[in-house]
Amino acid sequence: MICPRCESEKVELLVKSPVGNVWEMYICGTCTYSWRSTETPDKTDPKHYNAKFKINPAHIDKMLMIPPIPPLKG
Ligand SMILES: [Zn+2]
């Protein structure tokens, strides 16, 4: 399985539906995007995920933290 947002192959099963085994939830180990198997292809399929919201894994380390975390007090 490939992450719809960053196209990493580091996807894990997060949880299955507690009743009826009707859906699974997956999480990406690279960008932490998570999705349920029953969501629409624009949220589950890398080919249909909105290109404006895609993430390049190489850029993750350089992203800003919002709000910024202040330095620890001495
Ligand atoms: Zn991802």
N, CA, C, O and the ligand as a Tripos MOL2 file, in Angstrom:
@<TRIPOS>MOLECULE
protein
  297   295    75     0     0
PROTEIN
NO_CHARGES

@<TRIPOS>ATOM
      1 N           0.8520   -1.1930    0.0000 N.3       1 MET1
      2 CA          0.0000    0.0000    0.0000 C.3       1 MET1
      3 C           0.8850    1.2390    0.0000 C.2       1 MET1
      4 O           1.9740    1.2360    0.5740 O.2       1 MET1
      5 N           0.4130    2.2850   -0.6420 N.am      2 ILE2
      6 CA          1.1660    3.5370   -0.7750 C.3       2 ILE2
      7 C           0.3620    4.6700   -0.1480 C.2       2 ILE2
      8 O          -0.8560    4.7440   -0.3100 O.2       2 ILE2
      9 N           1.0520    5.5460    0.5640 N.am      3 CYS3
     10 CA          0.3880    6.6960    1.1860 C.3       3 CYS3
     11 C          -0.1400    7.6320    0.0990 C.2       3 CYS3
     12 O           0.6040    8.0030   -0.8090 O.2       3 CYS3
     13 N          -1.4200    8.0180    0.1820 N.am      4 PRO4
     14 CA         -1.9880    8.9310   -0.8150 C.3       4 PRO4
     15 C          -1.3170   10.3000   -0.8060 C.2       4 PRO4
     16 O          -1.2430   10.9530   -1.8470 O.2       4 PRO4
     17 N          -0.8250   10.7470    0.3520 N.am      5 ARG5
     18 CA         -0.2870   12.1050    0.4560 C.3       5 ARG5
     19 C           1.1810   12.1980    0.0550 C.2       5 ARG5
     20 O           1.5480   13.0920   -0.7070 O.2       5 ARG5
     21 N           2.0310   11.2930    0.5510 N.am      6 CYS6
     22 CA          3.4660   11.4230    0.2630 C.3       6 CYS6
     23 C           4.0150   10.2750   -0.5820 C.2       6 CYS6
     24 O           5.1830   10.2920   -0.9700 O.2       6 CYS6
     25 N           3.1880    9.2930   -0.8650 N.am      7 GLU7
     26 CA          3.5340    8.1490   -1.7010 C.3       7 GLU7
     27 C           4.6470    7.2750   -1.1170 C.2       7 GLU7
     28 O           5.3410    6.5680   -1.8460 O.2       7 GLU7
     29 N           4.8060    7.3340    0.1990 N.am      8 SER8
     30 CA          5.7180    6.4370    0.9000 C.3       8 SER8
     31 C           5.0870    5.0430    0.9790 C.2       8 SER8
     32 O           3.8650    4.9010    0.9970 O.2       8 SER8
     33 N           5.9260    4.0410    1.0240 N.am      9 GLU9
     34 CA          5.4190    2.6770    1.1780 C.3       9 GLU9
     35 C           5.4060    2.2490    2.6460 C.2       9 GLU9
     36 O           5.0980    1.0960    2.9480 O.2       9 GLU9
     37 N           5.7390    3.1680    3.5650 N.am     10 LYS10
     38 CA          5.7510    2.8520    5.0000 C.3      10 LYS10
     39 C           4.3560    3.0570    5.5880 C.2      10 LYS10
     40 O           4.1470    3.9430    6.4180 O.2      10 LYS10
     41 N           3.4170    2.2410    5.1560 N.am     11 VAL11
     42 CA          2.0310    2.3340    5.6120 C.3      11 VAL11
     43 C           1.7390    1.1380    6.5090 C.2      11 VAL11
     44 O           2.0870    0.0010    6.1910 O.2      11 VAL11
     45 N           1.0890    1.4230    7.6430 N.am     12 GLU12
     46 CA          0.7340    0.3520    8.5750 C.3      12 GLU12
     47 C          -0.7610    0.3770    8.8620 C.2      12 GLU12
     48 O          -1.4110    1.4210    8.8060 O.2      12 GLU12
     49 N          -1.2800   -0.7950    9.1680 N.am     13 LEU13
     50 CA         -2.6550   -0.8900    9.6380 C.3      13 LEU13
     51 C          -2.7050   -0.2950   11.0330 C.2      13 LEU13
     52 O          -1.9720   -0.7340   11.9180 O.2      13 LEU13
     53 N          -3.5640    0.7060   11.2430 N.am     14 LEU14
     54 CA         -3.6690    1.3570   12.5460 C.3      14 LEU14
     55 C          -4.7060    0.6550   13.4170 C.2      14 LEU14
     56 O          -4.4380    0.3370   14.5760 O.2      14 LEU14
     57 N          -5.8900    0.4140   12.8560 N.am     15 VAL15
     58 CA         -6.9730   -0.2190   13.6180 C.3      15 VAL15
     59 C          -8.0220   -0.7600   12.6410 C.2      15 VAL15
     60 O          -8.1640   -0.2740   11.5190 O.2      15 VAL15
     61 N          -8.7360   -1.7580   13.0940 N.am     16 LYS16
     62 CA         -9.8770   -2.2700   12.3250 C.3      16 LYS16
     63 C         -11.1570   -1.8780   13.0300 C.2      16 LYS16
     64 O         -11.1470   -1.6050   14.2300 O.2      16 LYS16
     65 N         -12.2580   -1.8470   12.3000 N.am     17 SER17
     66 CA        -13.5360   -1.4880   12.9180 C.3      17 SER17
     67 C         -13.8330   -2.4430   14.0700 C.2      17 SER17
     68 O         -13.6540   -3.6540   13.9390 O.2      17 SER17
     69 N         -14.2850   -1.8990   15.1970 N.am     18 PRO18
     70 CA        -14.5050   -2.7440   16.3690 C.3      18 PRO18
     71 C         -15.6480   -3.7330   16.1800 C.2      18 PRO18
     72 O         -15.6860   -4.7670   16.8460 O.2      18 PRO18
     73 N         -16.5770   -3.4290   15.2810 N.am     19 VAL19
     74 CA        -17.7260   -4.3180   15.0580 C.3      19 VAL19
     75 C         -17.8530   -4.5820   13.5570 C.2      19 VAL19
     76 O         -17.8170   -3.6430   12.7610 O.2      19 VAL19
     77 N         -17.9970   -5.8060   13.1780 N.am     20 GLY20
     78 CA        -18.3610   -6.1460   11.8080 C.3      20 GLY20
     79 C         -17.2300   -6.2360   10.8160 C.2      20 GLY20
     80 O         -17.4520   -6.6360    9.6720 O.2      20 GLY20
     81 N         -16.0120   -5.8760   11.2150 N.am     21 ASN21
     82 CA        -14.8750   -5.9430   10.3030 C.3      21 ASN21
     83 C         -15.1990   -5.2640    8.9700 C.2      21 ASN21
     84 O         -14.9880   -5.8400    7.9030 O.2      21 ASN21
     85 N         -15.7170   -4.0230    9.0450 N.am     22 VAL22
     86 CA        -16.1890   -3.3390    7.8410 C.3      22 VAL22
     87 C         -15.2290   -2.2700    7.3220 C.2      22 VAL22
     88 O         -15.3820   -1.8140    6.1890 O.2      22 VAL22
     89 N         -14.2480   -1.8630    8.1200 N.am     23 TRP23
     90 CA        -13.2580   -0.9170    7.6130 C.3      23 TRP23
     91 C         -11.9610   -1.1100    8.3640 C.2      23 TRP23
     92 O         -11.9280   -1.6750    9.4570 O.2      23 TRP23
     93 N         -10.8890   -0.6250    7.7520 N.am     24 GLU24
     94 CA         -9.5860   -0.5780    8.4010 C.3      24 GLU24
     95 C          -9.1200    0.8720    8.3400 C.2      24 GLU24
     96 O          -9.5140    1.6300    7.4540 O.2      24 GLU24
     97 N          -8.2770    1.2390    9.2940 N.am     25 MET25
     98 CA         -7.6790    2.5670    9.2610 C.3      25 MET25
     99 C          -6.1710    2.3820    9.1320 C.2      25 MET25
    100 O          -5.5690    1.5670    9.8310 O.2      25 MET25
    101 N          -5.5780    3.1490    8.2320 N.am     26 TYR26
    102 CA         -4.1500    3.0420    7.9590 C.3      26 TYR26
    103 C          -3.4590    4.3440    8.3360 C.2      26 TYR26
    104 O          -4.0750    5.4100    8.3480 O.2      26 TYR26
    105 N          -2.1640    4.2410    8.6440 N.am     27 ILE27
    106 CA         -1.3720    5.4370    8.9360 C.3      27 ILE27
    107 C          -0.0450    5.3410    8.2090 C.2      27 ILE27
    108 O           0.5440    4.2670    8.0900 O.2      27 ILE27
    109 N           0.4140    6.4870    7.7260 N.am     28 CYS28
    110 CA          1.6940    6.5640    7.0200 C.3      28 CYS28
    111 C           2.8090    6.8430    8.0370 C.2      28 CYS28
    112 O           2.7200    7.7880    8.8200 O.2      28 CYS28
    113 N           3.8390    6.0280    8.0180 N.am     29 GLY29
    114 CA          4.9740    6.2050    8.9240 C.3      29 GLY29
    115 C           5.8990    7.3290    8.5260 C.2      29 GLY29
    116 O           6.8050    7.6790    9.2810 O.2      29 GLY29
    117 N           5.6910    7.9000    7.3600 N.am     30 THR30
    118 CA          6.5460    8.9910    6.8850 C.3      30 THR30
    119 C           5.9260   10.3540    7.1720 C.2      30 THR30
    120 O           6.5990   11.2320    7.7110 O.2      30 THR30
    121 N           4.6490   10.5480    6.8200 N.am     31 CYS31
    122 CA          4.0280   11.8800    6.9730 C.3      31 CYS31
    123 C           2.8830   11.8880    7.9890 C.2      31 CYS31
    124 O           2.2900   12.9410    8.2250 O.2      31 CYS31
    125 N           2.5610   10.7500    8.5920 N.am     32 THR32
    126 CA          1.5070   10.5540    9.5870 C.3      32 THR32
    127 C           0.0820   10.7780    9.0500 C.2      32 THR32
    128 O          -0.8650   10.8560    9.8330 O.2      32 THR32
    129 N          -0.0680   10.8770    7.7570 N.am     33 TYR33
    130 CA         -1.4280   10.9270    7.1960 C.3      33 TYR33
    131 C          -2.1330    9.6190    7.5500 C.2      33 TYR33
    132 O          -1.5230    8.5510    7.5030 O.2      33 TYR33
    133 N          -3.4060    9.7010    7.9020 N.am     34 SER34
    134 CA         -4.1640    8.4880    8.1960 C.3      34 SER34
    135 C          -5.4930    8.5430    7.4610 C.2      34 SER34
    136 O          -6.0460    9.6190    7.2330 O.2      34 SER34
    137 N          -5.9970    7.3780    7.0960 N.am     35 TRP35
    138 CA         -7.2310    7.3230    6.3370 C.3      35 TRP35
    139 C          -7.9360    6.0010    6.5850 C.2      35 TRP35
    140 O          -7.3220    4.9920    6.9310 O.2      35 TRP35
    141 N          -9.2340    6.0440    6.3970 N.am     36 ARG36
    142 CA        -10.0630    4.8540    6.5590 C.3      36 ARG36
    143 C         -10.2860    4.2340    5.1760 C.2      36 ARG36
    144 O         -10.4210    4.9490    4.1830 O.2      36 ARG36
    145 N         -10.3230    2.9250    5.1210 N.am     37 SER37
    146 CA        -10.4450    2.2200    3.8370 C.3      37 SER37
    147 C         -11.7360    2.5580    3.0950 C.2      37 SER37
    148 O         -11.8040    2.4000    1.8760 O.2      37 SER37
    149 N         -12.7470    3.0140    3.8050 N.am     38 THR38
    150 CA        -14.0320    3.2870    3.1640 C.3      38 THR38
    151 C         -14.1500    4.7260    2.6670 C.2      38 THR38
    152 O         -15.1980    5.0990    2.1390 O.2      38 THR38
    153 N         -13.1030    5.5490    2.8210 N.am     39 GLU39
    154 CA        -13.1690    6.9220    2.3370 C.3      39 GLU39
    155 C         -13.0460    6.9510    0.8100 C.2      39 GLU39
    156 O         -12.6580    5.9620    0.1870 O.2      39 GLU39
    157 N         -13.3790    8.0850    0.2290 N.am     40 THR40
    158 CA        -13.3940    8.2140   -1.2270 C.3      40 THR40
    159 C         -11.9680    8.2330   -1.7960 C.2      40 THR40
    160 O         -11.0210    8.5450   -1.0750 O.2      40 THR40
    161 N         -11.8090    7.8990   -3.0890 N.am     41 PRO41
    162 CA        -10.4790    7.8030   -3.6940 C.3      41 PRO41
    163 C          -9.6390    9.0800   -3.5740 C.2      41 PRO41
    164 O          -8.4100    9.0060   -3.5830 O.2      41 PRO41
    165 N         -10.2790   10.2400   -3.4630 N.am     42 ASP42
    166 CA         -9.4860   11.4700   -3.3200 C.3      42 ASP42
    167 C          -8.7790   11.5280   -1.9680 C.2      42 ASP42
    168 O          -7.9190   12.3820   -1.7520 O.2      42 ASP42
    169 N          -9.1420   10.6170   -1.0550 N.am     43 LYS43
    170 CA         -8.4660   10.5470    0.2470 C.3      43 LYS43
    171 C          -7.6570    9.2650    0.4250 C.2      43 LYS43
    172 O          -6.8460    9.1690    1.3460 O.2      43 LYS43
    173 N          -7.8690    8.2880   -0.4420 N.am     44 THR44
    174 CA         -7.2330    6.9750   -0.2460 C.3      44 THR44
    175 C          -6.3170    6.5410   -1.3810 C.2      44 THR44
    176 O          -5.4880    5.6500   -1.1970 O.2      44 THR44
    177 N          -6.4540    7.1510   -2.5410 N.am     45 ASP45
    178 CA         -5.7090    6.7050   -3.7190 C.3      45 ASP45
    179 C          -4.6930    7.7810   -4.1390 C.2      45 ASP45
    180 O          -5.0800    8.9140   -4.4260 O.2      45 ASP45
    181 N          -3.4020    7.4350   -4.1760 N.am     46 PRO46
    182 CA         -2.3850    8.4310   -4.5410 C.3      46 PRO46
    183 C          -2.6530    9.1030   -5.8890 C.2      46 PRO46
    184 O          -2.2820   10.2580   -6.0950 O.2      46 PRO46
    185 N          -3.2890    8.3880   -6.7920 N.am     47 LYS47
    186 CA         -3.5530    8.9640   -8.1310 C.3      47 LYS47
    187 C          -4.6560   10.0160   -8.0820 C.2      47 LYS47
    188 O          -4.7050   10.9040   -8.9340 O.2      47 LYS47
    189 N          -5.5400    9.9220   -7.0930 N.am     48 HIS48
    190 CA         -6.6750   10.8490   -7.0270 C.3      48 HIS48
    191 C          -6.5610   11.8660   -5.8920 C.2      48 HIS48
    192 O          -7.4010   12.7570   -5.7700 O.2      48 HIS48
    193 N          -5.5250   11.7350   -5.0610 N.am     49 TYR49
    194 CA         -5.3240   12.6940   -3.9670 C.3      49 TYR49
    195 C          -4.9630   14.0460   -4.5700 C.2      49 TYR49
    196 O          -4.1490   14.1100   -5.4910 O.2      49 TYR49
    197 N          -5.5520   15.1230   -4.0680 N.am     50 ASN50
    198 CA         -5.3310   16.4590   -4.6340 C.3      50 ASN50
    199 C          -3.8380   16.8120   -4.6250 C.2      50 ASN50
    200 O          -3.1990   16.8330   -3.5730 O.2      50 ASN50
    201 N          -3.3060   17.0840   -5.7960 N.am     51 ALA51
    202 CA         -1.8620   17.3590   -5.9330 C.3      51 ALA51
    203 C          -1.4230   18.5530   -5.0920 C.2      51 ALA51
    204 O          -0.2660   18.6210   -4.6780 O.2      51 ALA51
    205 N          -2.3400   19.5050   -4.8310 N.am     52 LYS52
    206 CA         -1.9910   20.6820   -4.0200 C.3      52 LYS52
    207 C          -1.6360   20.3040   -2.5900 C.2      52 LYS52
    208 O          -0.9110   21.0350   -1.9150 O.2      52 LYS52
    209 N          -2.1470   19.1590   -2.1220 N.am     53 PHE53
    210 CA         -1.9400   18.7680   -0.7310 C.3      53 PHE53
    211 C          -0.9250   17.6350   -0.5800 C.2      53 PHE53
    212 O          -0.7400   17.1060    0.5150 O.2      53 PHE53
    213 N          -0.2750   17.2690   -1.6730 N.am     54 LYS54
    214 CA          0.7650   16.2310   -1.5890 C.3      54 LYS54
    215 C           1.9690   16.7730   -0.8230 C.2      54 LYS54
    216 O           2.2100   17.9800   -0.7890 O.2      54 LYS54
    217 N           2.7180   15.8590   -0.2110 N.am     55 ILE55
    218 CA          3.9140   16.2330    0.5330 C.3      55 ILE55
    219 C           5.0920   15.4490   -0.0250 C.2      55 ILE55
    220 O           5.0020   14.2450   -0.2660 O.2      55 ILE55
    221 N           6.1970   16.1560   -0.2260 N.am     56 ASN56
    222 CA          7.4370   15.5020   -0.6150 C.3      56 ASN56
    223 C           8.1590   15.0920    0.6760 C.2      56 ASN56
    224 O           8.5130   15.9610    1.4720 O.2      56 ASN56
    225 N           8.3870   13.7950    0.9020 N.am     57 PRO57
    226 CA          9.0260   13.3640    2.1520 C.3      57 PRO57
    227 C          10.3600   14.0650    2.4240 C.2      57 PRO57
    228 O          10.7380   14.2360    3.5830 O.2      57 PRO57
    229 N          11.0660   14.4660    1.3850 N.am     58 ALA58
    230 CA         12.3580   15.1290    1.5810 C.3      58 ALA58
    231 C          12.1930   16.4990    2.2440 C.2      58 ALA58
    232 O          13.1540   17.0310    2.8000 O.2      58 ALA58
    233 N          10.9980   17.0710    2.1950 N.am     59 HIS59
    234 CA         10.7650   18.4020    2.7470 C.3      59 HIS59
    235 C          10.2590   18.3730    4.1980 C.2      59 HIS59
    236 O          10.1930   19.4180    4.8450 O.2      59 HIS59
    237 N           9.9070   17.2110    4.7030 N.am     60 ILE60
    238 CA          9.2700   17.1250    6.0260 C.3      60 ILE60
    239 C          10.1710   17.6790    7.1330 C.2      60 ILE60
    240 O           9.6980   18.4080    8.0060 O.2      60 ILE60
    241 N          11.4520   17.3430    7.1050 N.am     61 ASP61
    242 CA         12.3640   17.8210    8.1610 C.3      61 ASP61
    243 C          12.5180   19.3380    8.1710 C.2      61 ASP61
    244 O          12.8960   19.9120    9.1930 O.2      61 ASP61
    245 N          12.2330   19.9930    7.0540 N.am     62 LYS62
    246 CA         12.4160   21.4510    6.9610 C.3      62 LYS62
    247 C          11.1250   22.2160    7.1920 C.2      62 LYS62
    248 O          11.1190   23.4460    7.1360 O.2      62 LYS62
    249 N          10.0240   21.5050    7.4520 N.am     63 MET63
    250 CA          8.7440   22.1930    7.6580 C.3      63 MET63
    251 C           8.7330   22.9060    9.0000 C.2      63 MET63
    252 O           9.3470   22.4600    9.9690 O.2      63 MET63
    253 N           8.0140   24.0310    9.0300 N.am     64 LEU64
    254 CA          7.9010   24.7980   10.2630 C.3      64 LEU64
    255 C           6.9650   24.0910   11.2320 C.2      64 LEU64
    256 O           6.0140   23.4280   10.8190 O.2      64 LEU64
    257 N           7.2420   24.2400   12.5160 N.am     65 MET65
    258 CA          6.3050   23.7820   13.5340 C.3      65 MET65
    259 C           5.4280   24.9630   13.8870 C.2      65 MET65
    260 O           5.9280   26.0400   14.2110 O.2      65 MET65
    261 N           4.1110   24.7640   13.8250 N.am     66 ILE66
    262 CA          3.1890   25.8430   14.1420 C.3      66 ILE66
    263 C           2.2500   25.3720   15.2270 C.2      66 ILE66
    264 O           1.5360   24.3920   15.0160 O.2      66 ILE66
    265 N           2.2140   26.0230   16.3850 N.am     67 PRO67
    266 CA          3.0580   27.1550   16.7810 C.3      67 PRO67
    267 C           4.4770   26.6740   17.0670 C.2      67 PRO67
    268 O           4.6930   25.5110   17.4040 O.2      67 PRO67
    269 N           5.4550   27.5980   16.9250 N.am     68 PRO68
    270 CA          6.8340   27.1970   17.1850 C.3      68 PRO68
    271 C           7.0220   26.8080   18.6600 C.2      68 PRO68
    272 O           6.3770   27.3680   19.5470 O.2      68 PRO68
    273 N           7.8990   25.8590   18.8980 N.am     69 ILE69
    274 CA          8.1950   25.4230   20.2660 C.3      69 ILE69
    275 C           9.3390   26.2640   20.7930 C.2      69 ILE69
    276 O          10.4290   26.2320   20.2230 O.2      69 ILE69
    277 N           9.1280   27.0230   21.8730 N.am     70 PRO70
    278 CA         10.1960   27.8890   22.3920 C.3      70 PRO70
    279 C          11.3120   27.0520   23.0230 C.2      70 PRO70
    280 O          11.0990   25.8940   23.3810 O.2      70 PRO70
    281 N          12.5080   27.6470   23.1570 N.am     71 PRO71
    282 CA         13.5920   26.9110   23.8130 C.3      71 PRO71
    283 C          13.2260   26.6040   25.2670 C.2      71 PRO71
    284 O          12.4530   27.3400   25.8810 O.2      71 PRO71
    285 N          13.7660   25.5400   25.8080 N.am     72 LEU72
    286 CA         13.4930   25.1800   27.2040 C.3      72 LEU72
    287 C          14.0310   26.2570   28.1390 C.2      72 LEU72
    288 O          15.0830   26.8430   27.8830 O.2      72 LEU72
    289 N          13.3050   26.5120   29.2210 N.am     73 LYS73
    290 CA         13.7860   27.4570   30.2320 C.3      73 LYS73
    291 C          14.8760   26.7840   31.0510 C.2      73 LYS73
    292 O          14.8180   25.5820   31.3100 O.2      73 LYS73
    293 N          15.8570   27.5540   31.4500 N.am     74 GLY74
    294 CA         17.0060   27.0050   32.1710 C.3      74 GLY74
    295 C          16.7170   26.5420   33.5650 C.2      74 GLY74
    296 O          17.6170   26.0640   34.2550 O.2      74 GLY74
    297 ZN          2.6090    9.7340    3.8440 Zn       75 ZN75
@<TRIPOS>BOND
     1     1     2 1
     2     2     3 1
     3     3     4 2
     4     3     5 am
     5     5     6 1
     6     6     7 1
     7     7     8 2
     8     7     9 am
     9     9    10 1
    10    10    11 1
    11    11    12 2
    12    11    13 am
    13    13    14 1
    14    14    15 1
    15    15    16 2
    16    15    17 am
    17    17    18 1
    18    18    19 1
    19    19    20 2
    20    19    21 am
    21    21    22 1
    22    22    23 1
    23    23    24 2
    24    23    25 am
    25    25    26 1
    26    26    27 1
    27    27    28 2
    28    27    29 am
    29    29    30 1
    30    30    31 1
    31    31    32 2
    32    31    33 am
    33    33    34 1
    34    34    35 1
    35    35    36 2
    36    35    37 am
    37    37    38 1
    38    38    39 1
    39    39    40 2
    40    39    41 am
    41    41    42 1
    42    42    43 1
    43    43    44 2
    44    43    45 am
    45    45    46 1
    46    46    47 1
    47    47    48 2
    48    47    49 am
    49    49    50 1
    50    50    51 1
    51    51    52 2
    52    51    53 am
    53    53    54 1
    54    54    55 1
    55    55    56 2
    56    55    57 am
    57    57    58 1
    58    58    59 1
    59    59    60 2
    60    59    61 am
    61    61    62 1
    62    62    63 1
    63    63    64 2
    64    63    65 am
    65    65    66 1
    66    66    67 1
    67    67    68 2
    68    67    69 am
    69    69    70 1
    70    70    71 1
    71    71    72 2
    72    71    73 am
    73    73    74 1
    74    74    75 1
    75    75    76 2
    76    75    77 am
    77    77    78 1
    78    78    79 1
    79    79    80 2
    80    79    81 am
    81    81    82 1
    82    82    83 1
    83    83    84 2
    84    83    85 am
    85    85    86 1
    86    86    87 1
    87    87    88 2
    88    87    89 am
    89    89    90 1
    90    90    91 1
    91    91    92 2
    92    91    93 am
    93    93    94 1
    94    94    95 1
    95    95    96 2
    96    95    97 am
    97    97    98 1
    98    98    99 1
    99    99   100 2
   100    99   101 am
   101   101   102 1
   102   102   103 1
   103   103   104 2
   104   103   105 am
   105   105   106 1
   106   106   107 1
   107   107   108 2
   108   107   109 am
   109   109   110 1
   110   110   111 1
   111   111   112 2
   112   111   113 am
   113   113   114 1
   114   114   115 1
   115   115   116 2
   116   115   117 am
   117   117   118 1
   118   118   119 1
   119   119   120 2
   120   119   121 am
   121   121   122 1
   122   122   123 1
   123   123   124 2
   124   123   125 am
   125   125   126 1
   126   126   127 1
   127   127   128 2
   128   127   129 am
   129   129   130 1
   130   130   131 1
   131   131   132 2
   132   131   133 am
   133   133   134 1
   134   134   135 1
   135   135   136 2
   136   135   137 am
   137   137   138 1
   138   138   139 1
   139   139   140 2
   140   139   141 am
   141   141   142 1
   142   142   143 1
   143   143   144 2
   144   143   145 am
   145   145   146 1
   146   146   147 1
   147   147   148 2
   148   147   149 am
   149   149   150 1
   150   150   151 1
   151   151   152 2
   152   151   153 am
   153   153   154 1
   154   154   155 1
   155   155   156 2
   156   155   157 am
   157   157   158 1
   158   158   159 1
   159   159   160 2
   160   159   161 am
   161   161   162 1
   162   162   163 1
   163   163   164 2
   164   163   165 am
   165   165   166 1
   166   166   167 1
   167   167   168 2
   168   167   169 am
   169   169   170 1
   170   170   171 1
   171   171   172 2
   172   171   173 am
   173   173   174 1
   174   174   175 1
   175   175   176 2
   176   175   177 am
   177   177   178 1
   178   178   179 1
   179   179   180 2
   180   179   181 am
   181   181   182 1
   182   182   183 1
   183   183   184 2
   184   183   185 am
   185   185   186 1
   186   186   187 1
   187   187   188 2
   188   187   189 am
   189   189   190 1
   190   190   191 1
   191   191   192 2
   192   191   193 am
   193   193   194 1
   194   194   195 1
   195   195   196 2
   196   195   197 am
   197   197   198 1
   198   198   199 1
   199   199   200 2
   200   199   201 am
   201   201   202 1
   202   202   203 1
   203   203   204 2
   204   203   205 am
   205   205   206 1
   206   206   207 1
   207   207   208 2
   208   207   209 am
   209   209   210 1
   210   210   211 1
   211   211   212 2
   212   211   213 am
   213   213   214 1
   214   214   215 1
   215   215   216 2
   216   215   217 am
   217   217   218 1
   218   218   219 1
   219   219   220 2
   220   219   221 am
   221   221   222 1
   222   222   223 1
   223   223   224 2
   224   223   225 am
   225   225   226 1
   226   226   227 1
   227   227   228 2
   228   227   229 am
   229   229   230 1
   230   230   231 1
   231   231   232 2
   232   231   233 am
   233   233   234 1
   234   234   235 1
   235   235   236 2
   236   235   237 am
   237   237   238 1
   238   238   239 1
   239   239   240 2
   240   239   241 am
   241   241   242 1
   242   242   243 1
   243   243   244 2
   244   243   245 am
   245   245   246 1
   246   246   247 1
   247   247   248 2
   248   247   249 am
   249   249   250 1
   250   250   251 1
   251   251   252 2
   252   251   253 am
   253   253   254 1
   254   254   255 1
   255   255   256 2
   256   255   257 am
   257   257   258 1
   258   258   259 1
   259   259   260 2
   260   259   261 am
   261   261   262 1
   262   262   263 1
   263   263   264 2
   264   263   265 am
   265   265   266 1
   266   266   267 1
   267   267   268 2
   268   267   269 am
   269   269   270 1
   270   270   271 1
   271   271   272 2
   272   271   273 am
   273   273   274 1
   274   274   275 1
   275   275   276 2
   276   275   277 am
   277   277   278 1
   278   278   279 1
   279   279   280 2
   280   279   281 am
   281   281   282 1
   282   282   283 1
   283   283   284 2
   284   283   285 am
   285   285   286 1
   286   286   287 1
   287   287   288 2
   288   287   289 am
   289   289   290 1
   290   290   291 1
   291   291   292 2
   292   291   293 am
   293   293   294 1
   294   294   295 1
   295   295   296 2
@<TRIPOS>SUBSTRUCTURE
     1 MET1         2 RESIDUE 1 A MET
     2 ILE2         6 RESIDUE 1 A ILE
     3 CYS3        10 RESIDUE 1 A CYS
     4 PRO4        14 RESIDUE 1 A PRO
     5 ARG5        18 RESIDUE 1 A ARG
     6 CYS6        22 RESIDUE 1 A CYS
     7 GLU7        26 RESIDUE 1 A GLU
     8 SER8        30 RESIDUE 1 A SER
     9 GLU9        34 RESIDUE 1 A GLU
    10 LYS10       38 RESIDUE 1 A LYS
    11 VAL11       42 RESIDUE 1 A VAL
    12 GLU12       46 RESIDUE 1 A GLU
    13 LEU13       50 RESIDUE 1 A LEU
    14 LEU14       54 RESIDUE 1 A LEU
    15 VAL15       58 RESIDUE 1 A VAL
    16 LYS16       62 RESIDUE 1 A LYS
    17 SER17       66 RESIDUE 1 A SER
    18 PRO18       70 RESIDUE 1 A PRO
    19 VAL19       74 RESIDUE 1 A VAL
    20 GLY20       78 RESIDUE 1 A GLY
    21 ASN21       82 RESIDUE 1 A ASN
    22 VAL22       86 RESIDUE 1 A VAL
    23 TRP23       90 RESIDUE 1 A TRP
    24 GLU24       94 RESIDUE 1 A GLU
    25 MET25       98 RESIDUE 1 A MET
    26 TYR26      102 RESIDUE 1 A TYR
    27 ILE27      106 RESIDUE 1 A ILE
    28 CYS28      110 RESIDUE 1 A CYS
    29 GLY29      114 RESIDUE 1 A GLY
    30 THR30      118 RESIDUE 1 A THR
    31 CYS31      122 RESIDUE 1 A CYS
    32 THR32      126 RESIDUE 1 A THR
    33 TYR33      130 RESIDUE 1 A TYR
    34 SER34      134 RESIDUE 1 A SER
    35 TRP35      138 RESIDUE 1 A TRP
    36 ARG36      142 RESIDUE 1 A ARG
    37 SER37      146 RESIDUE 1 A SER
    38 THR38      150 RESIDUE 1 A THR
    39 GLU39      154 RESIDUE 1 A GLU
    40 THR40      158 RESIDUE 1 A THR
    41 PRO41      162 RESIDUE 1 A PRO
    42 ASP42      166 RESIDUE 1 A ASP
    43 LYS43      170 RESIDUE 1 A LYS
    44 THR44      174 RESIDUE 1 A THR
    45 ASP45      178 RESIDUE 1 A ASP
    46 PRO46      182 RESIDUE 1 A PRO
    47 LYS47      186 RESIDUE 1 A LYS
    48 HIS48      190 RESIDUE 1 A HIS
    49 TYR49      194 RESIDUE 1 A TYR
    50 ASN50      198 RESIDUE 1 A ASN
    51 ALA51      202 RESIDUE 1 A ALA
    52 LYS52      206 RESIDUE 1 A LYS
    53 PHE53      210 RESIDUE 1 A PHE
    54 LYS54      214 RESIDUE 1 A LYS
    55 ILE55      218 RESIDUE 1 A ILE
    56 ASN56      222 RESIDUE 1 A ASN
    57 PRO57      226 RESIDUE 1 A PRO
    58 ALA58      230 RESIDUE 1 A ALA
    59 HIS59      234 RESIDUE 1 A HIS
    60 ILE60      238 RESIDUE 1 A ILE
    61 ASP61      242 RESIDUE 1 A ASP
    62 LYS62      246 RESIDUE 1 A LYS
    63 MET63      250 RESIDUE 1 A MET
    64 LEU64      254 RESIDUE 1 A LEU
    65 MET65      258 RESIDUE 1 A MET
    66 ILE66      262 RESIDUE 1 A ILE
    67 PRO67      266 RESIDUE 1 A PRO
    68 PRO68      270 RESIDUE 1 A PRO
    69 ILE69      274 RESIDUE 1 A ILE
    70 PRO70      278 RESIDUE 1 A PRO
    71 PRO71      282 RESIDUE 1 A PRO
    72 LEU72      286 RESIDUE 1 A LEU
    73 LYS73      290 RESIDUE 1 A LYS
    74 GLY74      294 RESIDUE 1 A GLY
    75 ZN75       297 GROUP 0 **** ****
